[in-house]
């Protein structure tokens, strides 16, 4: 689902004007400490998978839902990495919609399933090391959060 009915209703009223939106991202690590990165079909850039928080939805539940919708995996949330916003988190989509995101970044592990891109929001995925990230064309916000995510992961004791 590219846009929630809630957001579509707001867009009918405000058009392409800037919206400040709460969102989540799932920084999913495997047992080797590699990060799951997803290629986002709307912008053709790599980032951690995630999306918007629906009305009355808890952010932690939103990240679980988003990973299930976009990559057909169930994840276990292991902790909050941080909450981020700023100019790097602002984007204009190909349809002209302007968004500024405040992203709650969660550290996660796969609890079930094999990543399978939905073919719409997510067109591909990769497991990458911290060094490999620099070879990907990422969203403007990824370089802000990814180092914190790897630092968070190295501090975990599961």
mmCIF file of the C-alpha atoms, coordinates in Angstrom:
data_MODEL
# 
_entry.id   MODEL 
# 
loop_
_atom_site.group_PDB 
_atom_site.id 
_atom_site.type_symbol 
_atom_site.label_atom_id 
_atom_site.label_alt_id 
_atom_site.label_comp_id 
_atom_site.label_asym_id 
_atom_site.label_entity_id 
_atom_site.label_seq_id 
_atom_site.pdbx_PDB_ins_code 
_atom_site.Cartn_x 
_atom_site.Cartn_y 
_atom_site.Cartn_z 
_atom_site.occupancy 
_atom_site.B_iso_or_equiv 
_atom_site.pdbx_formal_charge 
_atom_site.auth_seq_id 
_atom_site.auth_comp_id 
_atom_site.auth_asym_id 
_atom_site.auth_atom_id 
_atom_site.pdbx_PDB_model_num 
ATOM 1   C CA . UNK A 1 1   ? 0.000  0.000   0.000  1.00 0.00 ? 1   UNK A CA 1 
ATOM 2   C CA . UNK A 1 2   ? 1.673  3.186   -1.174 1.00 0.00 ? 2   UNK A CA 1 
ATOM 3   C CA . UNK A 1 3   ? -0.414 5.634   0.847  1.00 0.00 ? 3   UNK A CA 1 
ATOM 4   C CA . UNK A 1 4   ? -2.692 4.988   3.804  1.00 0.00 ? 4   UNK A CA 1 
ATOM 5   C CA . UNK A 1 5   ? -6.346 6.019   3.496  1.00 0.00 ? 5   UNK A CA 1 
ATOM 6   C CA . UNK A 1 6   ? -5.745 8.496   6.344  1.00 0.00 ? 6   UNK A CA 1 
ATOM 7   C CA . UNK A 1 7   ? -2.919 10.205  4.466  1.00 0.00 ? 7   UNK A CA 1 
ATOM 8   C CA . UNK A 1 8   ? -4.797 10.084  1.150  1.00 0.00 ? 8   UNK A CA 1 
ATOM 9   C CA . UNK A 1 9   ? -7.669 11.955  2.841  1.00 0.00 ? 9   UNK A CA 1 
ATOM 10  C CA . UNK A 1 10  ? -5.293 14.654  4.103  1.00 0.00 ? 10  UNK A CA 1 
ATOM 11  C CA . UNK A 1 11  ? -3.669 14.938  0.666  1.00 0.00 ? 11  UNK A CA 1 
ATOM 12  C CA . UNK A 1 12  ? -7.112 15.567  -0.877 1.00 0.00 ? 12  UNK A CA 1 
ATOM 13  C CA . UNK A 1 13  ? -7.361 18.626  1.353  1.00 0.00 ? 13  UNK A CA 1 
ATOM 14  C CA . UNK A 1 14  ? -3.809 20.013  1.244  1.00 0.00 ? 14  UNK A CA 1 
ATOM 15  C CA . UNK A 1 15  ? -2.596 18.847  -2.159 1.00 0.00 ? 15  UNK A CA 1 
ATOM 16  C CA . UNK A 1 16  ? 1.170  18.616  -2.425 1.00 0.00 ? 16  UNK A CA 1 
ATOM 17  C CA . UNK A 1 17  ? 1.914  21.064  0.433  1.00 0.00 ? 17  UNK A CA 1 
ATOM 18  C CA . UNK A 1 18  ? 4.472  20.077  3.042  1.00 0.00 ? 18  UNK A CA 1 
ATOM 19  C CA . UNK A 1 19  ? 3.272  17.637  5.693  1.00 0.00 ? 19  UNK A CA 1 
ATOM 20  C CA . UNK A 1 20  ? 5.181  16.717  8.841  1.00 0.00 ? 20  UNK A CA 1 
ATOM 21  C CA . UNK A 1 21  ? 4.679  12.973  9.320  1.00 0.00 ? 21  UNK A CA 1 
ATOM 22  C CA . UNK A 1 22  ? 5.511  10.517  12.087 1.00 0.00 ? 22  UNK A CA 1 
ATOM 23  C CA . UNK A 1 23  ? 7.226  7.420   10.730 1.00 0.00 ? 23  UNK A CA 1 
ATOM 24  C CA . UNK A 1 24  ? 9.259  4.373   11.676 1.00 0.00 ? 24  UNK A CA 1 
ATOM 25  C CA . UNK A 1 25  ? 12.208 2.497   10.235 1.00 0.00 ? 25  UNK A CA 1 
ATOM 26  C CA . UNK A 1 26  ? 13.235 -1.063  11.014 1.00 0.00 ? 26  UNK A CA 1 
ATOM 27  C CA . UNK A 1 27  ? 16.984 -1.561  11.241 1.00 0.00 ? 27  UNK A CA 1 
ATOM 28  C CA . UNK A 1 28  ? 16.971 -5.333  10.924 1.00 0.00 ? 28  UNK A CA 1 
ATOM 29  C CA . UNK A 1 29  ? 20.232 -7.142  11.688 1.00 0.00 ? 29  UNK A CA 1 
ATOM 30  C CA . UNK A 1 30  ? 21.155 -10.745 10.997 1.00 0.00 ? 30  UNK A CA 1 
ATOM 31  C CA . UNK A 1 31  ? 23.330 -12.987 13.194 1.00 0.00 ? 31  UNK A CA 1 
ATOM 32  C CA . UNK A 1 32  ? 26.441 -11.803 11.312 1.00 0.00 ? 32  UNK A CA 1 
ATOM 33  C CA . UNK A 1 33  ? 25.703 -8.160  12.123 1.00 0.00 ? 33  UNK A CA 1 
ATOM 34  C CA . UNK A 1 34  ? 24.652 -7.265  8.585  1.00 0.00 ? 34  UNK A CA 1 
ATOM 35  C CA . UNK A 1 35  ? 21.862 -4.746  8.053  1.00 0.00 ? 35  UNK A CA 1 
ATOM 36  C CA . UNK A 1 36  ? 18.822 -5.325  5.843  1.00 0.00 ? 36  UNK A CA 1 
ATOM 37  C CA . UNK A 1 37  ? 18.603 -2.488  3.315  1.00 0.00 ? 37  UNK A CA 1 
ATOM 38  C CA . UNK A 1 38  ? 15.666 -2.074  0.954  1.00 0.00 ? 38  UNK A CA 1 
ATOM 39  C CA . UNK A 1 39  ? 15.482 -0.343  -2.409 1.00 0.00 ? 39  UNK A CA 1 
ATOM 40  C CA . UNK A 1 40  ? 12.454 1.939   -2.307 1.00 0.00 ? 40  UNK A CA 1 
ATOM 41  C CA . UNK A 1 41  ? 10.593 1.876   -5.621 1.00 0.00 ? 41  UNK A CA 1 
ATOM 42  C CA . UNK A 1 42  ? 9.208  5.416   -5.486 1.00 0.00 ? 42  UNK A CA 1 
ATOM 43  C CA . UNK A 1 43  ? 12.630 7.086   -5.273 1.00 0.00 ? 43  UNK A CA 1 
ATOM 44  C CA . UNK A 1 44  ? 14.943 4.217   -6.373 1.00 0.00 ? 44  UNK A CA 1 
ATOM 45  C CA . UNK A 1 45  ? 17.146 4.728   -3.317 1.00 0.00 ? 45  UNK A CA 1 
ATOM 46  C CA . UNK A 1 46  ? 18.287 2.358   -0.567 1.00 0.00 ? 46  UNK A CA 1 
ATOM 47  C CA . UNK A 1 47  ? 17.198 2.776   3.060  1.00 0.00 ? 47  UNK A CA 1 
ATOM 48  C CA . UNK A 1 48  ? 16.015 0.773   6.012  1.00 0.00 ? 48  UNK A CA 1 
ATOM 49  C CA . UNK A 1 49  ? 12.423 -0.364  5.406  1.00 0.00 ? 49  UNK A CA 1 
ATOM 50  C CA . UNK A 1 50  ? 9.628  1.426   7.209  1.00 0.00 ? 50  UNK A CA 1 
ATOM 51  C CA . UNK A 1 51  ? 6.798  3.868   6.743  1.00 0.00 ? 51  UNK A CA 1 
ATOM 52  C CA . UNK A 1 52  ? 4.128  5.968   8.318  1.00 0.00 ? 52  UNK A CA 1 
ATOM 53  C CA . UNK A 1 53  ? 2.471  5.516   11.671 1.00 0.00 ? 53  UNK A CA 1 
ATOM 54  C CA . UNK A 1 54  ? -1.308 5.194   11.352 1.00 0.00 ? 54  UNK A CA 1 
ATOM 55  C CA . UNK A 1 55  ? -3.729 7.016   13.684 1.00 0.00 ? 55  UNK A CA 1 
ATOM 56  C CA . UNK A 1 56  ? -3.867 5.342   17.114 1.00 0.00 ? 56  UNK A CA 1 
ATOM 57  C CA . UNK A 1 57  ? -1.046 2.948   16.162 1.00 0.00 ? 57  UNK A CA 1 
ATOM 58  C CA . UNK A 1 58  ? 1.922  2.488   18.465 1.00 0.00 ? 58  UNK A CA 1 
ATOM 59  C CA . UNK A 1 59  ? 5.206  3.174   16.635 1.00 0.00 ? 59  UNK A CA 1 
ATOM 60  C CA . UNK A 1 60  ? 6.606  -0.226  17.633 1.00 0.00 ? 60  UNK A CA 1 
ATOM 61  C CA . UNK A 1 61  ? 3.530  -1.898  16.111 1.00 0.00 ? 61  UNK A CA 1 
ATOM 62  C CA . UNK A 1 62  ? 3.918  0.232   12.979 1.00 0.00 ? 62  UNK A CA 1 
ATOM 63  C CA . UNK A 1 63  ? 7.457  -1.000  12.334 1.00 0.00 ? 63  UNK A CA 1 
ATOM 64  C CA . UNK A 1 64  ? 6.307  -4.628  12.648 1.00 0.00 ? 64  UNK A CA 1 
ATOM 65  C CA . UNK A 1 65  ? 3.396  -3.961  10.253 1.00 0.00 ? 65  UNK A CA 1 
ATOM 66  C CA . UNK A 1 66  ? 5.565  -2.126  7.726  1.00 0.00 ? 66  UNK A CA 1 
ATOM 67  C CA . UNK A 1 67  ? 8.159  -4.918  7.546  1.00 0.00 ? 67  UNK A CA 1 
ATOM 68  C CA . UNK A 1 68  ? 5.398  -7.474  7.067  1.00 0.00 ? 68  UNK A CA 1 
ATOM 69  C CA . UNK A 1 69  ? 3.738  -5.395  4.315  1.00 0.00 ? 69  UNK A CA 1 
ATOM 70  C CA . UNK A 1 70  ? 6.894  -4.429  2.449  1.00 0.00 ? 70  UNK A CA 1 
ATOM 71  C CA . UNK A 1 71  ? 9.108  -7.515  2.837  1.00 0.00 ? 71  UNK A CA 1 
ATOM 72  C CA . UNK A 1 72  ? 6.821  -10.320 4.114  1.00 0.00 ? 72  UNK A CA 1 
ATOM 73  C CA . UNK A 1 73  ? 8.881  -10.859 7.269  1.00 0.00 ? 73  UNK A CA 1 
ATOM 74  C CA . UNK A 1 74  ? 7.933  -10.862 10.904 1.00 0.00 ? 74  UNK A CA 1 
ATOM 75  C CA . UNK A 1 75  ? 10.374 -8.959  13.068 1.00 0.00 ? 75  UNK A CA 1 
ATOM 76  C CA . UNK A 1 76  ? 11.072 -8.840  16.766 1.00 0.00 ? 76  UNK A CA 1 
ATOM 77  C CA . UNK A 1 77  ? 11.792 -5.309  17.951 1.00 0.00 ? 77  UNK A CA 1 
ATOM 78  C CA . UNK A 1 78  ? 14.849 -5.314  20.208 1.00 0.00 ? 78  UNK A CA 1 
ATOM 79  C CA . UNK A 1 79  ? 15.000 -1.634  21.070 1.00 0.00 ? 79  UNK A CA 1 
ATOM 80  C CA . UNK A 1 80  ? 14.757 1.995   20.074 1.00 0.00 ? 80  UNK A CA 1 
ATOM 81  C CA . UNK A 1 81  ? 17.889 3.283   18.351 1.00 0.00 ? 81  UNK A CA 1 
ATOM 82  C CA . UNK A 1 82  ? 16.716 6.886   18.349 1.00 0.00 ? 82  UNK A CA 1 
ATOM 83  C CA . UNK A 1 83  ? 14.277 9.454   16.989 1.00 0.00 ? 83  UNK A CA 1 
ATOM 84  C CA . UNK A 1 84  ? 15.427 11.615  14.095 1.00 0.00 ? 84  UNK A CA 1 
ATOM 85  C CA . UNK A 1 85  ? 14.343 14.619  12.085 1.00 0.00 ? 85  UNK A CA 1 
ATOM 86  C CA . UNK A 1 86  ? 15.813 17.625  10.321 1.00 0.00 ? 86  UNK A CA 1 
ATOM 87  C CA . UNK A 1 87  ? 16.543 18.784  6.789  1.00 0.00 ? 87  UNK A CA 1 
ATOM 88  C CA . UNK A 1 88  ? 17.865 15.368  5.693  1.00 0.00 ? 88  UNK A CA 1 
ATOM 89  C CA . UNK A 1 89  ? 14.454 13.900  6.503  1.00 0.00 ? 89  UNK A CA 1 
ATOM 90  C CA . UNK A 1 90  ? 12.573 16.122  4.071  1.00 0.00 ? 90  UNK A CA 1 
ATOM 91  C CA . UNK A 1 91  ? 11.666 14.837  0.618  1.00 0.00 ? 91  UNK A CA 1 
ATOM 92  C CA . UNK A 1 92  ? 9.639  15.668  -2.457 1.00 0.00 ? 92  UNK A CA 1 
ATOM 93  C CA . UNK A 1 93  ? 8.189  12.616  -4.184 1.00 0.00 ? 93  UNK A CA 1 
ATOM 94  C CA . UNK A 1 94  ? 7.893  12.265  -7.971 1.00 0.00 ? 94  UNK A CA 1 
ATOM 95  C CA . UNK A 1 95  ? 4.173  13.172  -7.682 1.00 0.00 ? 95  UNK A CA 1 
ATOM 96  C CA . UNK A 1 96  ? 5.122  16.492  -6.016 1.00 0.00 ? 96  UNK A CA 1 
ATOM 97  C CA . UNK A 1 97  ? 4.073  15.515  -2.482 1.00 0.00 ? 97  UNK A CA 1 
ATOM 98  C CA . UNK A 1 98  ? 6.313  17.234  0.078  1.00 0.00 ? 98  UNK A CA 1 
ATOM 99  C CA . UNK A 1 99  ? 7.003  15.460  3.357  1.00 0.00 ? 99  UNK A CA 1 
ATOM 100 C CA . UNK A 1 100 ? 9.176  16.093  6.391  1.00 0.00 ? 100 UNK A CA 1 
ATOM 101 C CA . UNK A 1 101 ? 9.541  12.967  8.492  1.00 0.00 ? 101 UNK A CA 1 
ATOM 102 C CA . UNK A 1 102 ? 10.250 12.389  12.152 1.00 0.00 ? 102 UNK A CA 1 
ATOM 103 C CA . UNK A 1 103 ? 11.523 8.815   12.209 1.00 0.00 ? 103 UNK A CA 1 
ATOM 104 C CA . UNK A 1 104 ? 11.604 6.458   15.175 1.00 0.00 ? 104 UNK A CA 1 
ATOM 105 C CA . UNK A 1 105 ? 14.388 4.009   14.311 1.00 0.00 ? 105 UNK A CA 1 
ATOM 106 C CA . UNK A 1 106 ? 14.042 0.554   15.836 1.00 0.00 ? 106 UNK A CA 1 
ATOM 107 C CA . UNK A 1 107 ? 16.633 -2.214  16.050 1.00 0.00 ? 107 UNK A CA 1 
ATOM 108 C CA . UNK A 1 108 ? 15.099 -5.510  14.964 1.00 0.00 ? 108 UNK A CA 1 
ATOM 109 C CA . UNK A 1 109 ? 15.801 -9.126  14.071 1.00 0.00 ? 109 UNK A CA 1 
ATOM 110 C CA . UNK A 1 110 ? 13.848 -11.422 11.749 1.00 0.00 ? 110 UNK A CA 1 
ATOM 111 C CA . UNK A 1 111 ? 11.475 -13.597 13.758 1.00 0.00 ? 111 UNK A CA 1 
ATOM 112 C CA . UNK A 1 112 ? 9.945  -15.398 10.789 1.00 0.00 ? 112 UNK A CA 1 
ATOM 113 C CA . UNK A 1 113 ? 9.866  -15.507 7.023  1.00 0.00 ? 113 UNK A CA 1 
ATOM 114 C CA . UNK A 1 114 ? 12.318 -14.723 4.266  1.00 0.00 ? 114 UNK A CA 1 
ATOM 115 C CA . UNK A 1 115 ? 12.545 -11.174 2.898  1.00 0.00 ? 115 UNK A CA 1 
ATOM 116 C CA . UNK A 1 116 ? 10.419 -10.908 -0.231 1.00 0.00 ? 116 UNK A CA 1 
ATOM 117 C CA . UNK A 1 117 ? 9.976  -7.412  -1.711 1.00 0.00 ? 117 UNK A CA 1 
ATOM 118 C CA . UNK A 1 118 ? 6.374  -6.407  -2.357 1.00 0.00 ? 118 UNK A CA 1 
ATOM 119 C CA . UNK A 1 119 ? 7.427  -5.157  -5.818 1.00 0.00 ? 119 UNK A CA 1 
ATOM 120 C CA . UNK A 1 120 ? 5.752  -1.797  -5.254 1.00 0.00 ? 120 UNK A CA 1 
ATOM 121 C CA . UNK A 1 121 ? 7.160  0.059   -2.272 1.00 0.00 ? 121 UNK A CA 1 
ATOM 122 C CA . UNK A 1 122 ? 10.215 -2.206  -2.106 1.00 0.00 ? 122 UNK A CA 1 
ATOM 123 C CA . UNK A 1 123 ? 11.787 -3.526  -5.303 1.00 0.00 ? 123 UNK A CA 1 
ATOM 124 C CA . UNK A 1 124 ? 14.888 -5.241  -3.900 1.00 0.00 ? 124 UNK A CA 1 
ATOM 125 C CA . UNK A 1 125 ? 16.787 -5.900  -0.684 1.00 0.00 ? 125 UNK A CA 1 
ATOM 126 C CA . UNK A 1 126 ? 20.327 -6.671  0.452  1.00 0.00 ? 126 UNK A CA 1 
ATOM 127 C CA . UNK A 1 127 ? 22.093 -7.661  3.648  1.00 0.00 ? 127 UNK A CA 1 
ATOM 128 C CA . UNK A 1 128 ? 25.065 -5.303  3.977  1.00 0.00 ? 128 UNK A CA 1 
ATOM 129 C CA . UNK A 1 129 ? 27.963 -4.602  6.277  1.00 0.00 ? 129 UNK A CA 1 
ATOM 130 C CA . UNK A 1 130 ? 28.654 -1.107  7.550  1.00 0.00 ? 130 UNK A CA 1 
ATOM 131 C CA . UNK A 1 131 ? 31.450 -0.717  4.997  1.00 0.00 ? 131 UNK A CA 1 
ATOM 132 C CA . UNK A 1 132 ? 29.203 -1.767  2.093  1.00 0.00 ? 132 UNK A CA 1 
ATOM 133 C CA . UNK A 1 133 ? 26.596 0.931   2.797  1.00 0.00 ? 133 UNK A CA 1 
ATOM 134 C CA . UNK A 1 134 ? 28.762 3.620   1.184  1.00 0.00 ? 134 UNK A CA 1 
ATOM 135 C CA . UNK A 1 135 ? 28.497 1.822   -2.172 1.00 0.00 ? 135 UNK A CA 1 
ATOM 136 C CA . UNK A 1 136 ? 24.706 2.138   -2.213 1.00 0.00 ? 136 UNK A CA 1 
ATOM 137 C CA . UNK A 1 137 ? 22.717 5.148   -3.409 1.00 0.00 ? 137 UNK A CA 1 
ATOM 138 C CA . UNK A 1 138 ? 20.866 5.896   -0.194 1.00 0.00 ? 138 UNK A CA 1 
ATOM 139 C CA . UNK A 1 139 ? 18.273 8.374   0.980  1.00 0.00 ? 139 UNK A CA 1 
ATOM 140 C CA . UNK A 1 140 ? 19.604 11.645  2.423  1.00 0.00 ? 140 UNK A CA 1 
ATOM 141 C CA . UNK A 1 141 ? 18.658 10.536  5.927  1.00 0.00 ? 141 UNK A CA 1 
ATOM 142 C CA . UNK A 1 142 ? 20.369 7.135   5.849  1.00 0.00 ? 142 UNK A CA 1 
ATOM 143 C CA . UNK A 1 143 ? 23.908 8.461   6.559  1.00 0.00 ? 143 UNK A CA 1 
ATOM 144 C CA . UNK A 1 144 ? 22.526 10.197  9.662  1.00 0.00 ? 144 UNK A CA 1 
ATOM 145 C CA . UNK A 1 145 ? 20.943 7.063   11.173 1.00 0.00 ? 145 UNK A CA 1 
ATOM 146 C CA . UNK A 1 146 ? 22.944 4.084   9.849  1.00 0.00 ? 146 UNK A CA 1 
ATOM 147 C CA . UNK A 1 147 ? 26.085 4.762   11.948 1.00 0.00 ? 147 UNK A CA 1 
ATOM 148 C CA . UNK A 1 148 ? 23.927 4.982   15.087 1.00 0.00 ? 148 UNK A CA 1 
ATOM 149 C CA . UNK A 1 149 ? 22.200 1.727   14.119 1.00 0.00 ? 149 UNK A CA 1 
ATOM 150 C CA . UNK A 1 150 ? 25.480 -0.161  13.797 1.00 0.00 ? 150 UNK A CA 1 
ATOM 151 C CA . UNK A 1 151 ? 26.723 1.345   17.073 1.00 0.00 ? 151 UNK A CA 1 
ATOM 152 C CA . UNK A 1 152 ? 23.482 0.249   18.727 1.00 0.00 ? 152 UNK A CA 1 
ATOM 153 C CA . UNK A 1 153 ? 23.801 -3.276  17.300 1.00 0.00 ? 153 UNK A CA 1 
ATOM 154 C CA . UNK A 1 154 ? 27.398 -3.692  18.494 1.00 0.00 ? 154 UNK A CA 1 
ATOM 155 C CA . UNK A 1 155 ? 26.224 -2.845  22.027 1.00 0.00 ? 155 UNK A CA 1 
ATOM 156 C CA . UNK A 1 156 ? 23.541 -5.543  22.120 1.00 0.00 ? 156 UNK A CA 1 
ATOM 157 C CA . UNK A 1 157 ? 23.864 -8.816  24.018 1.00 0.00 ? 157 UNK A CA 1 
ATOM 158 C CA . UNK A 1 158 ? 21.200 -11.244 22.890 1.00 0.00 ? 158 UNK A CA 1 
# 
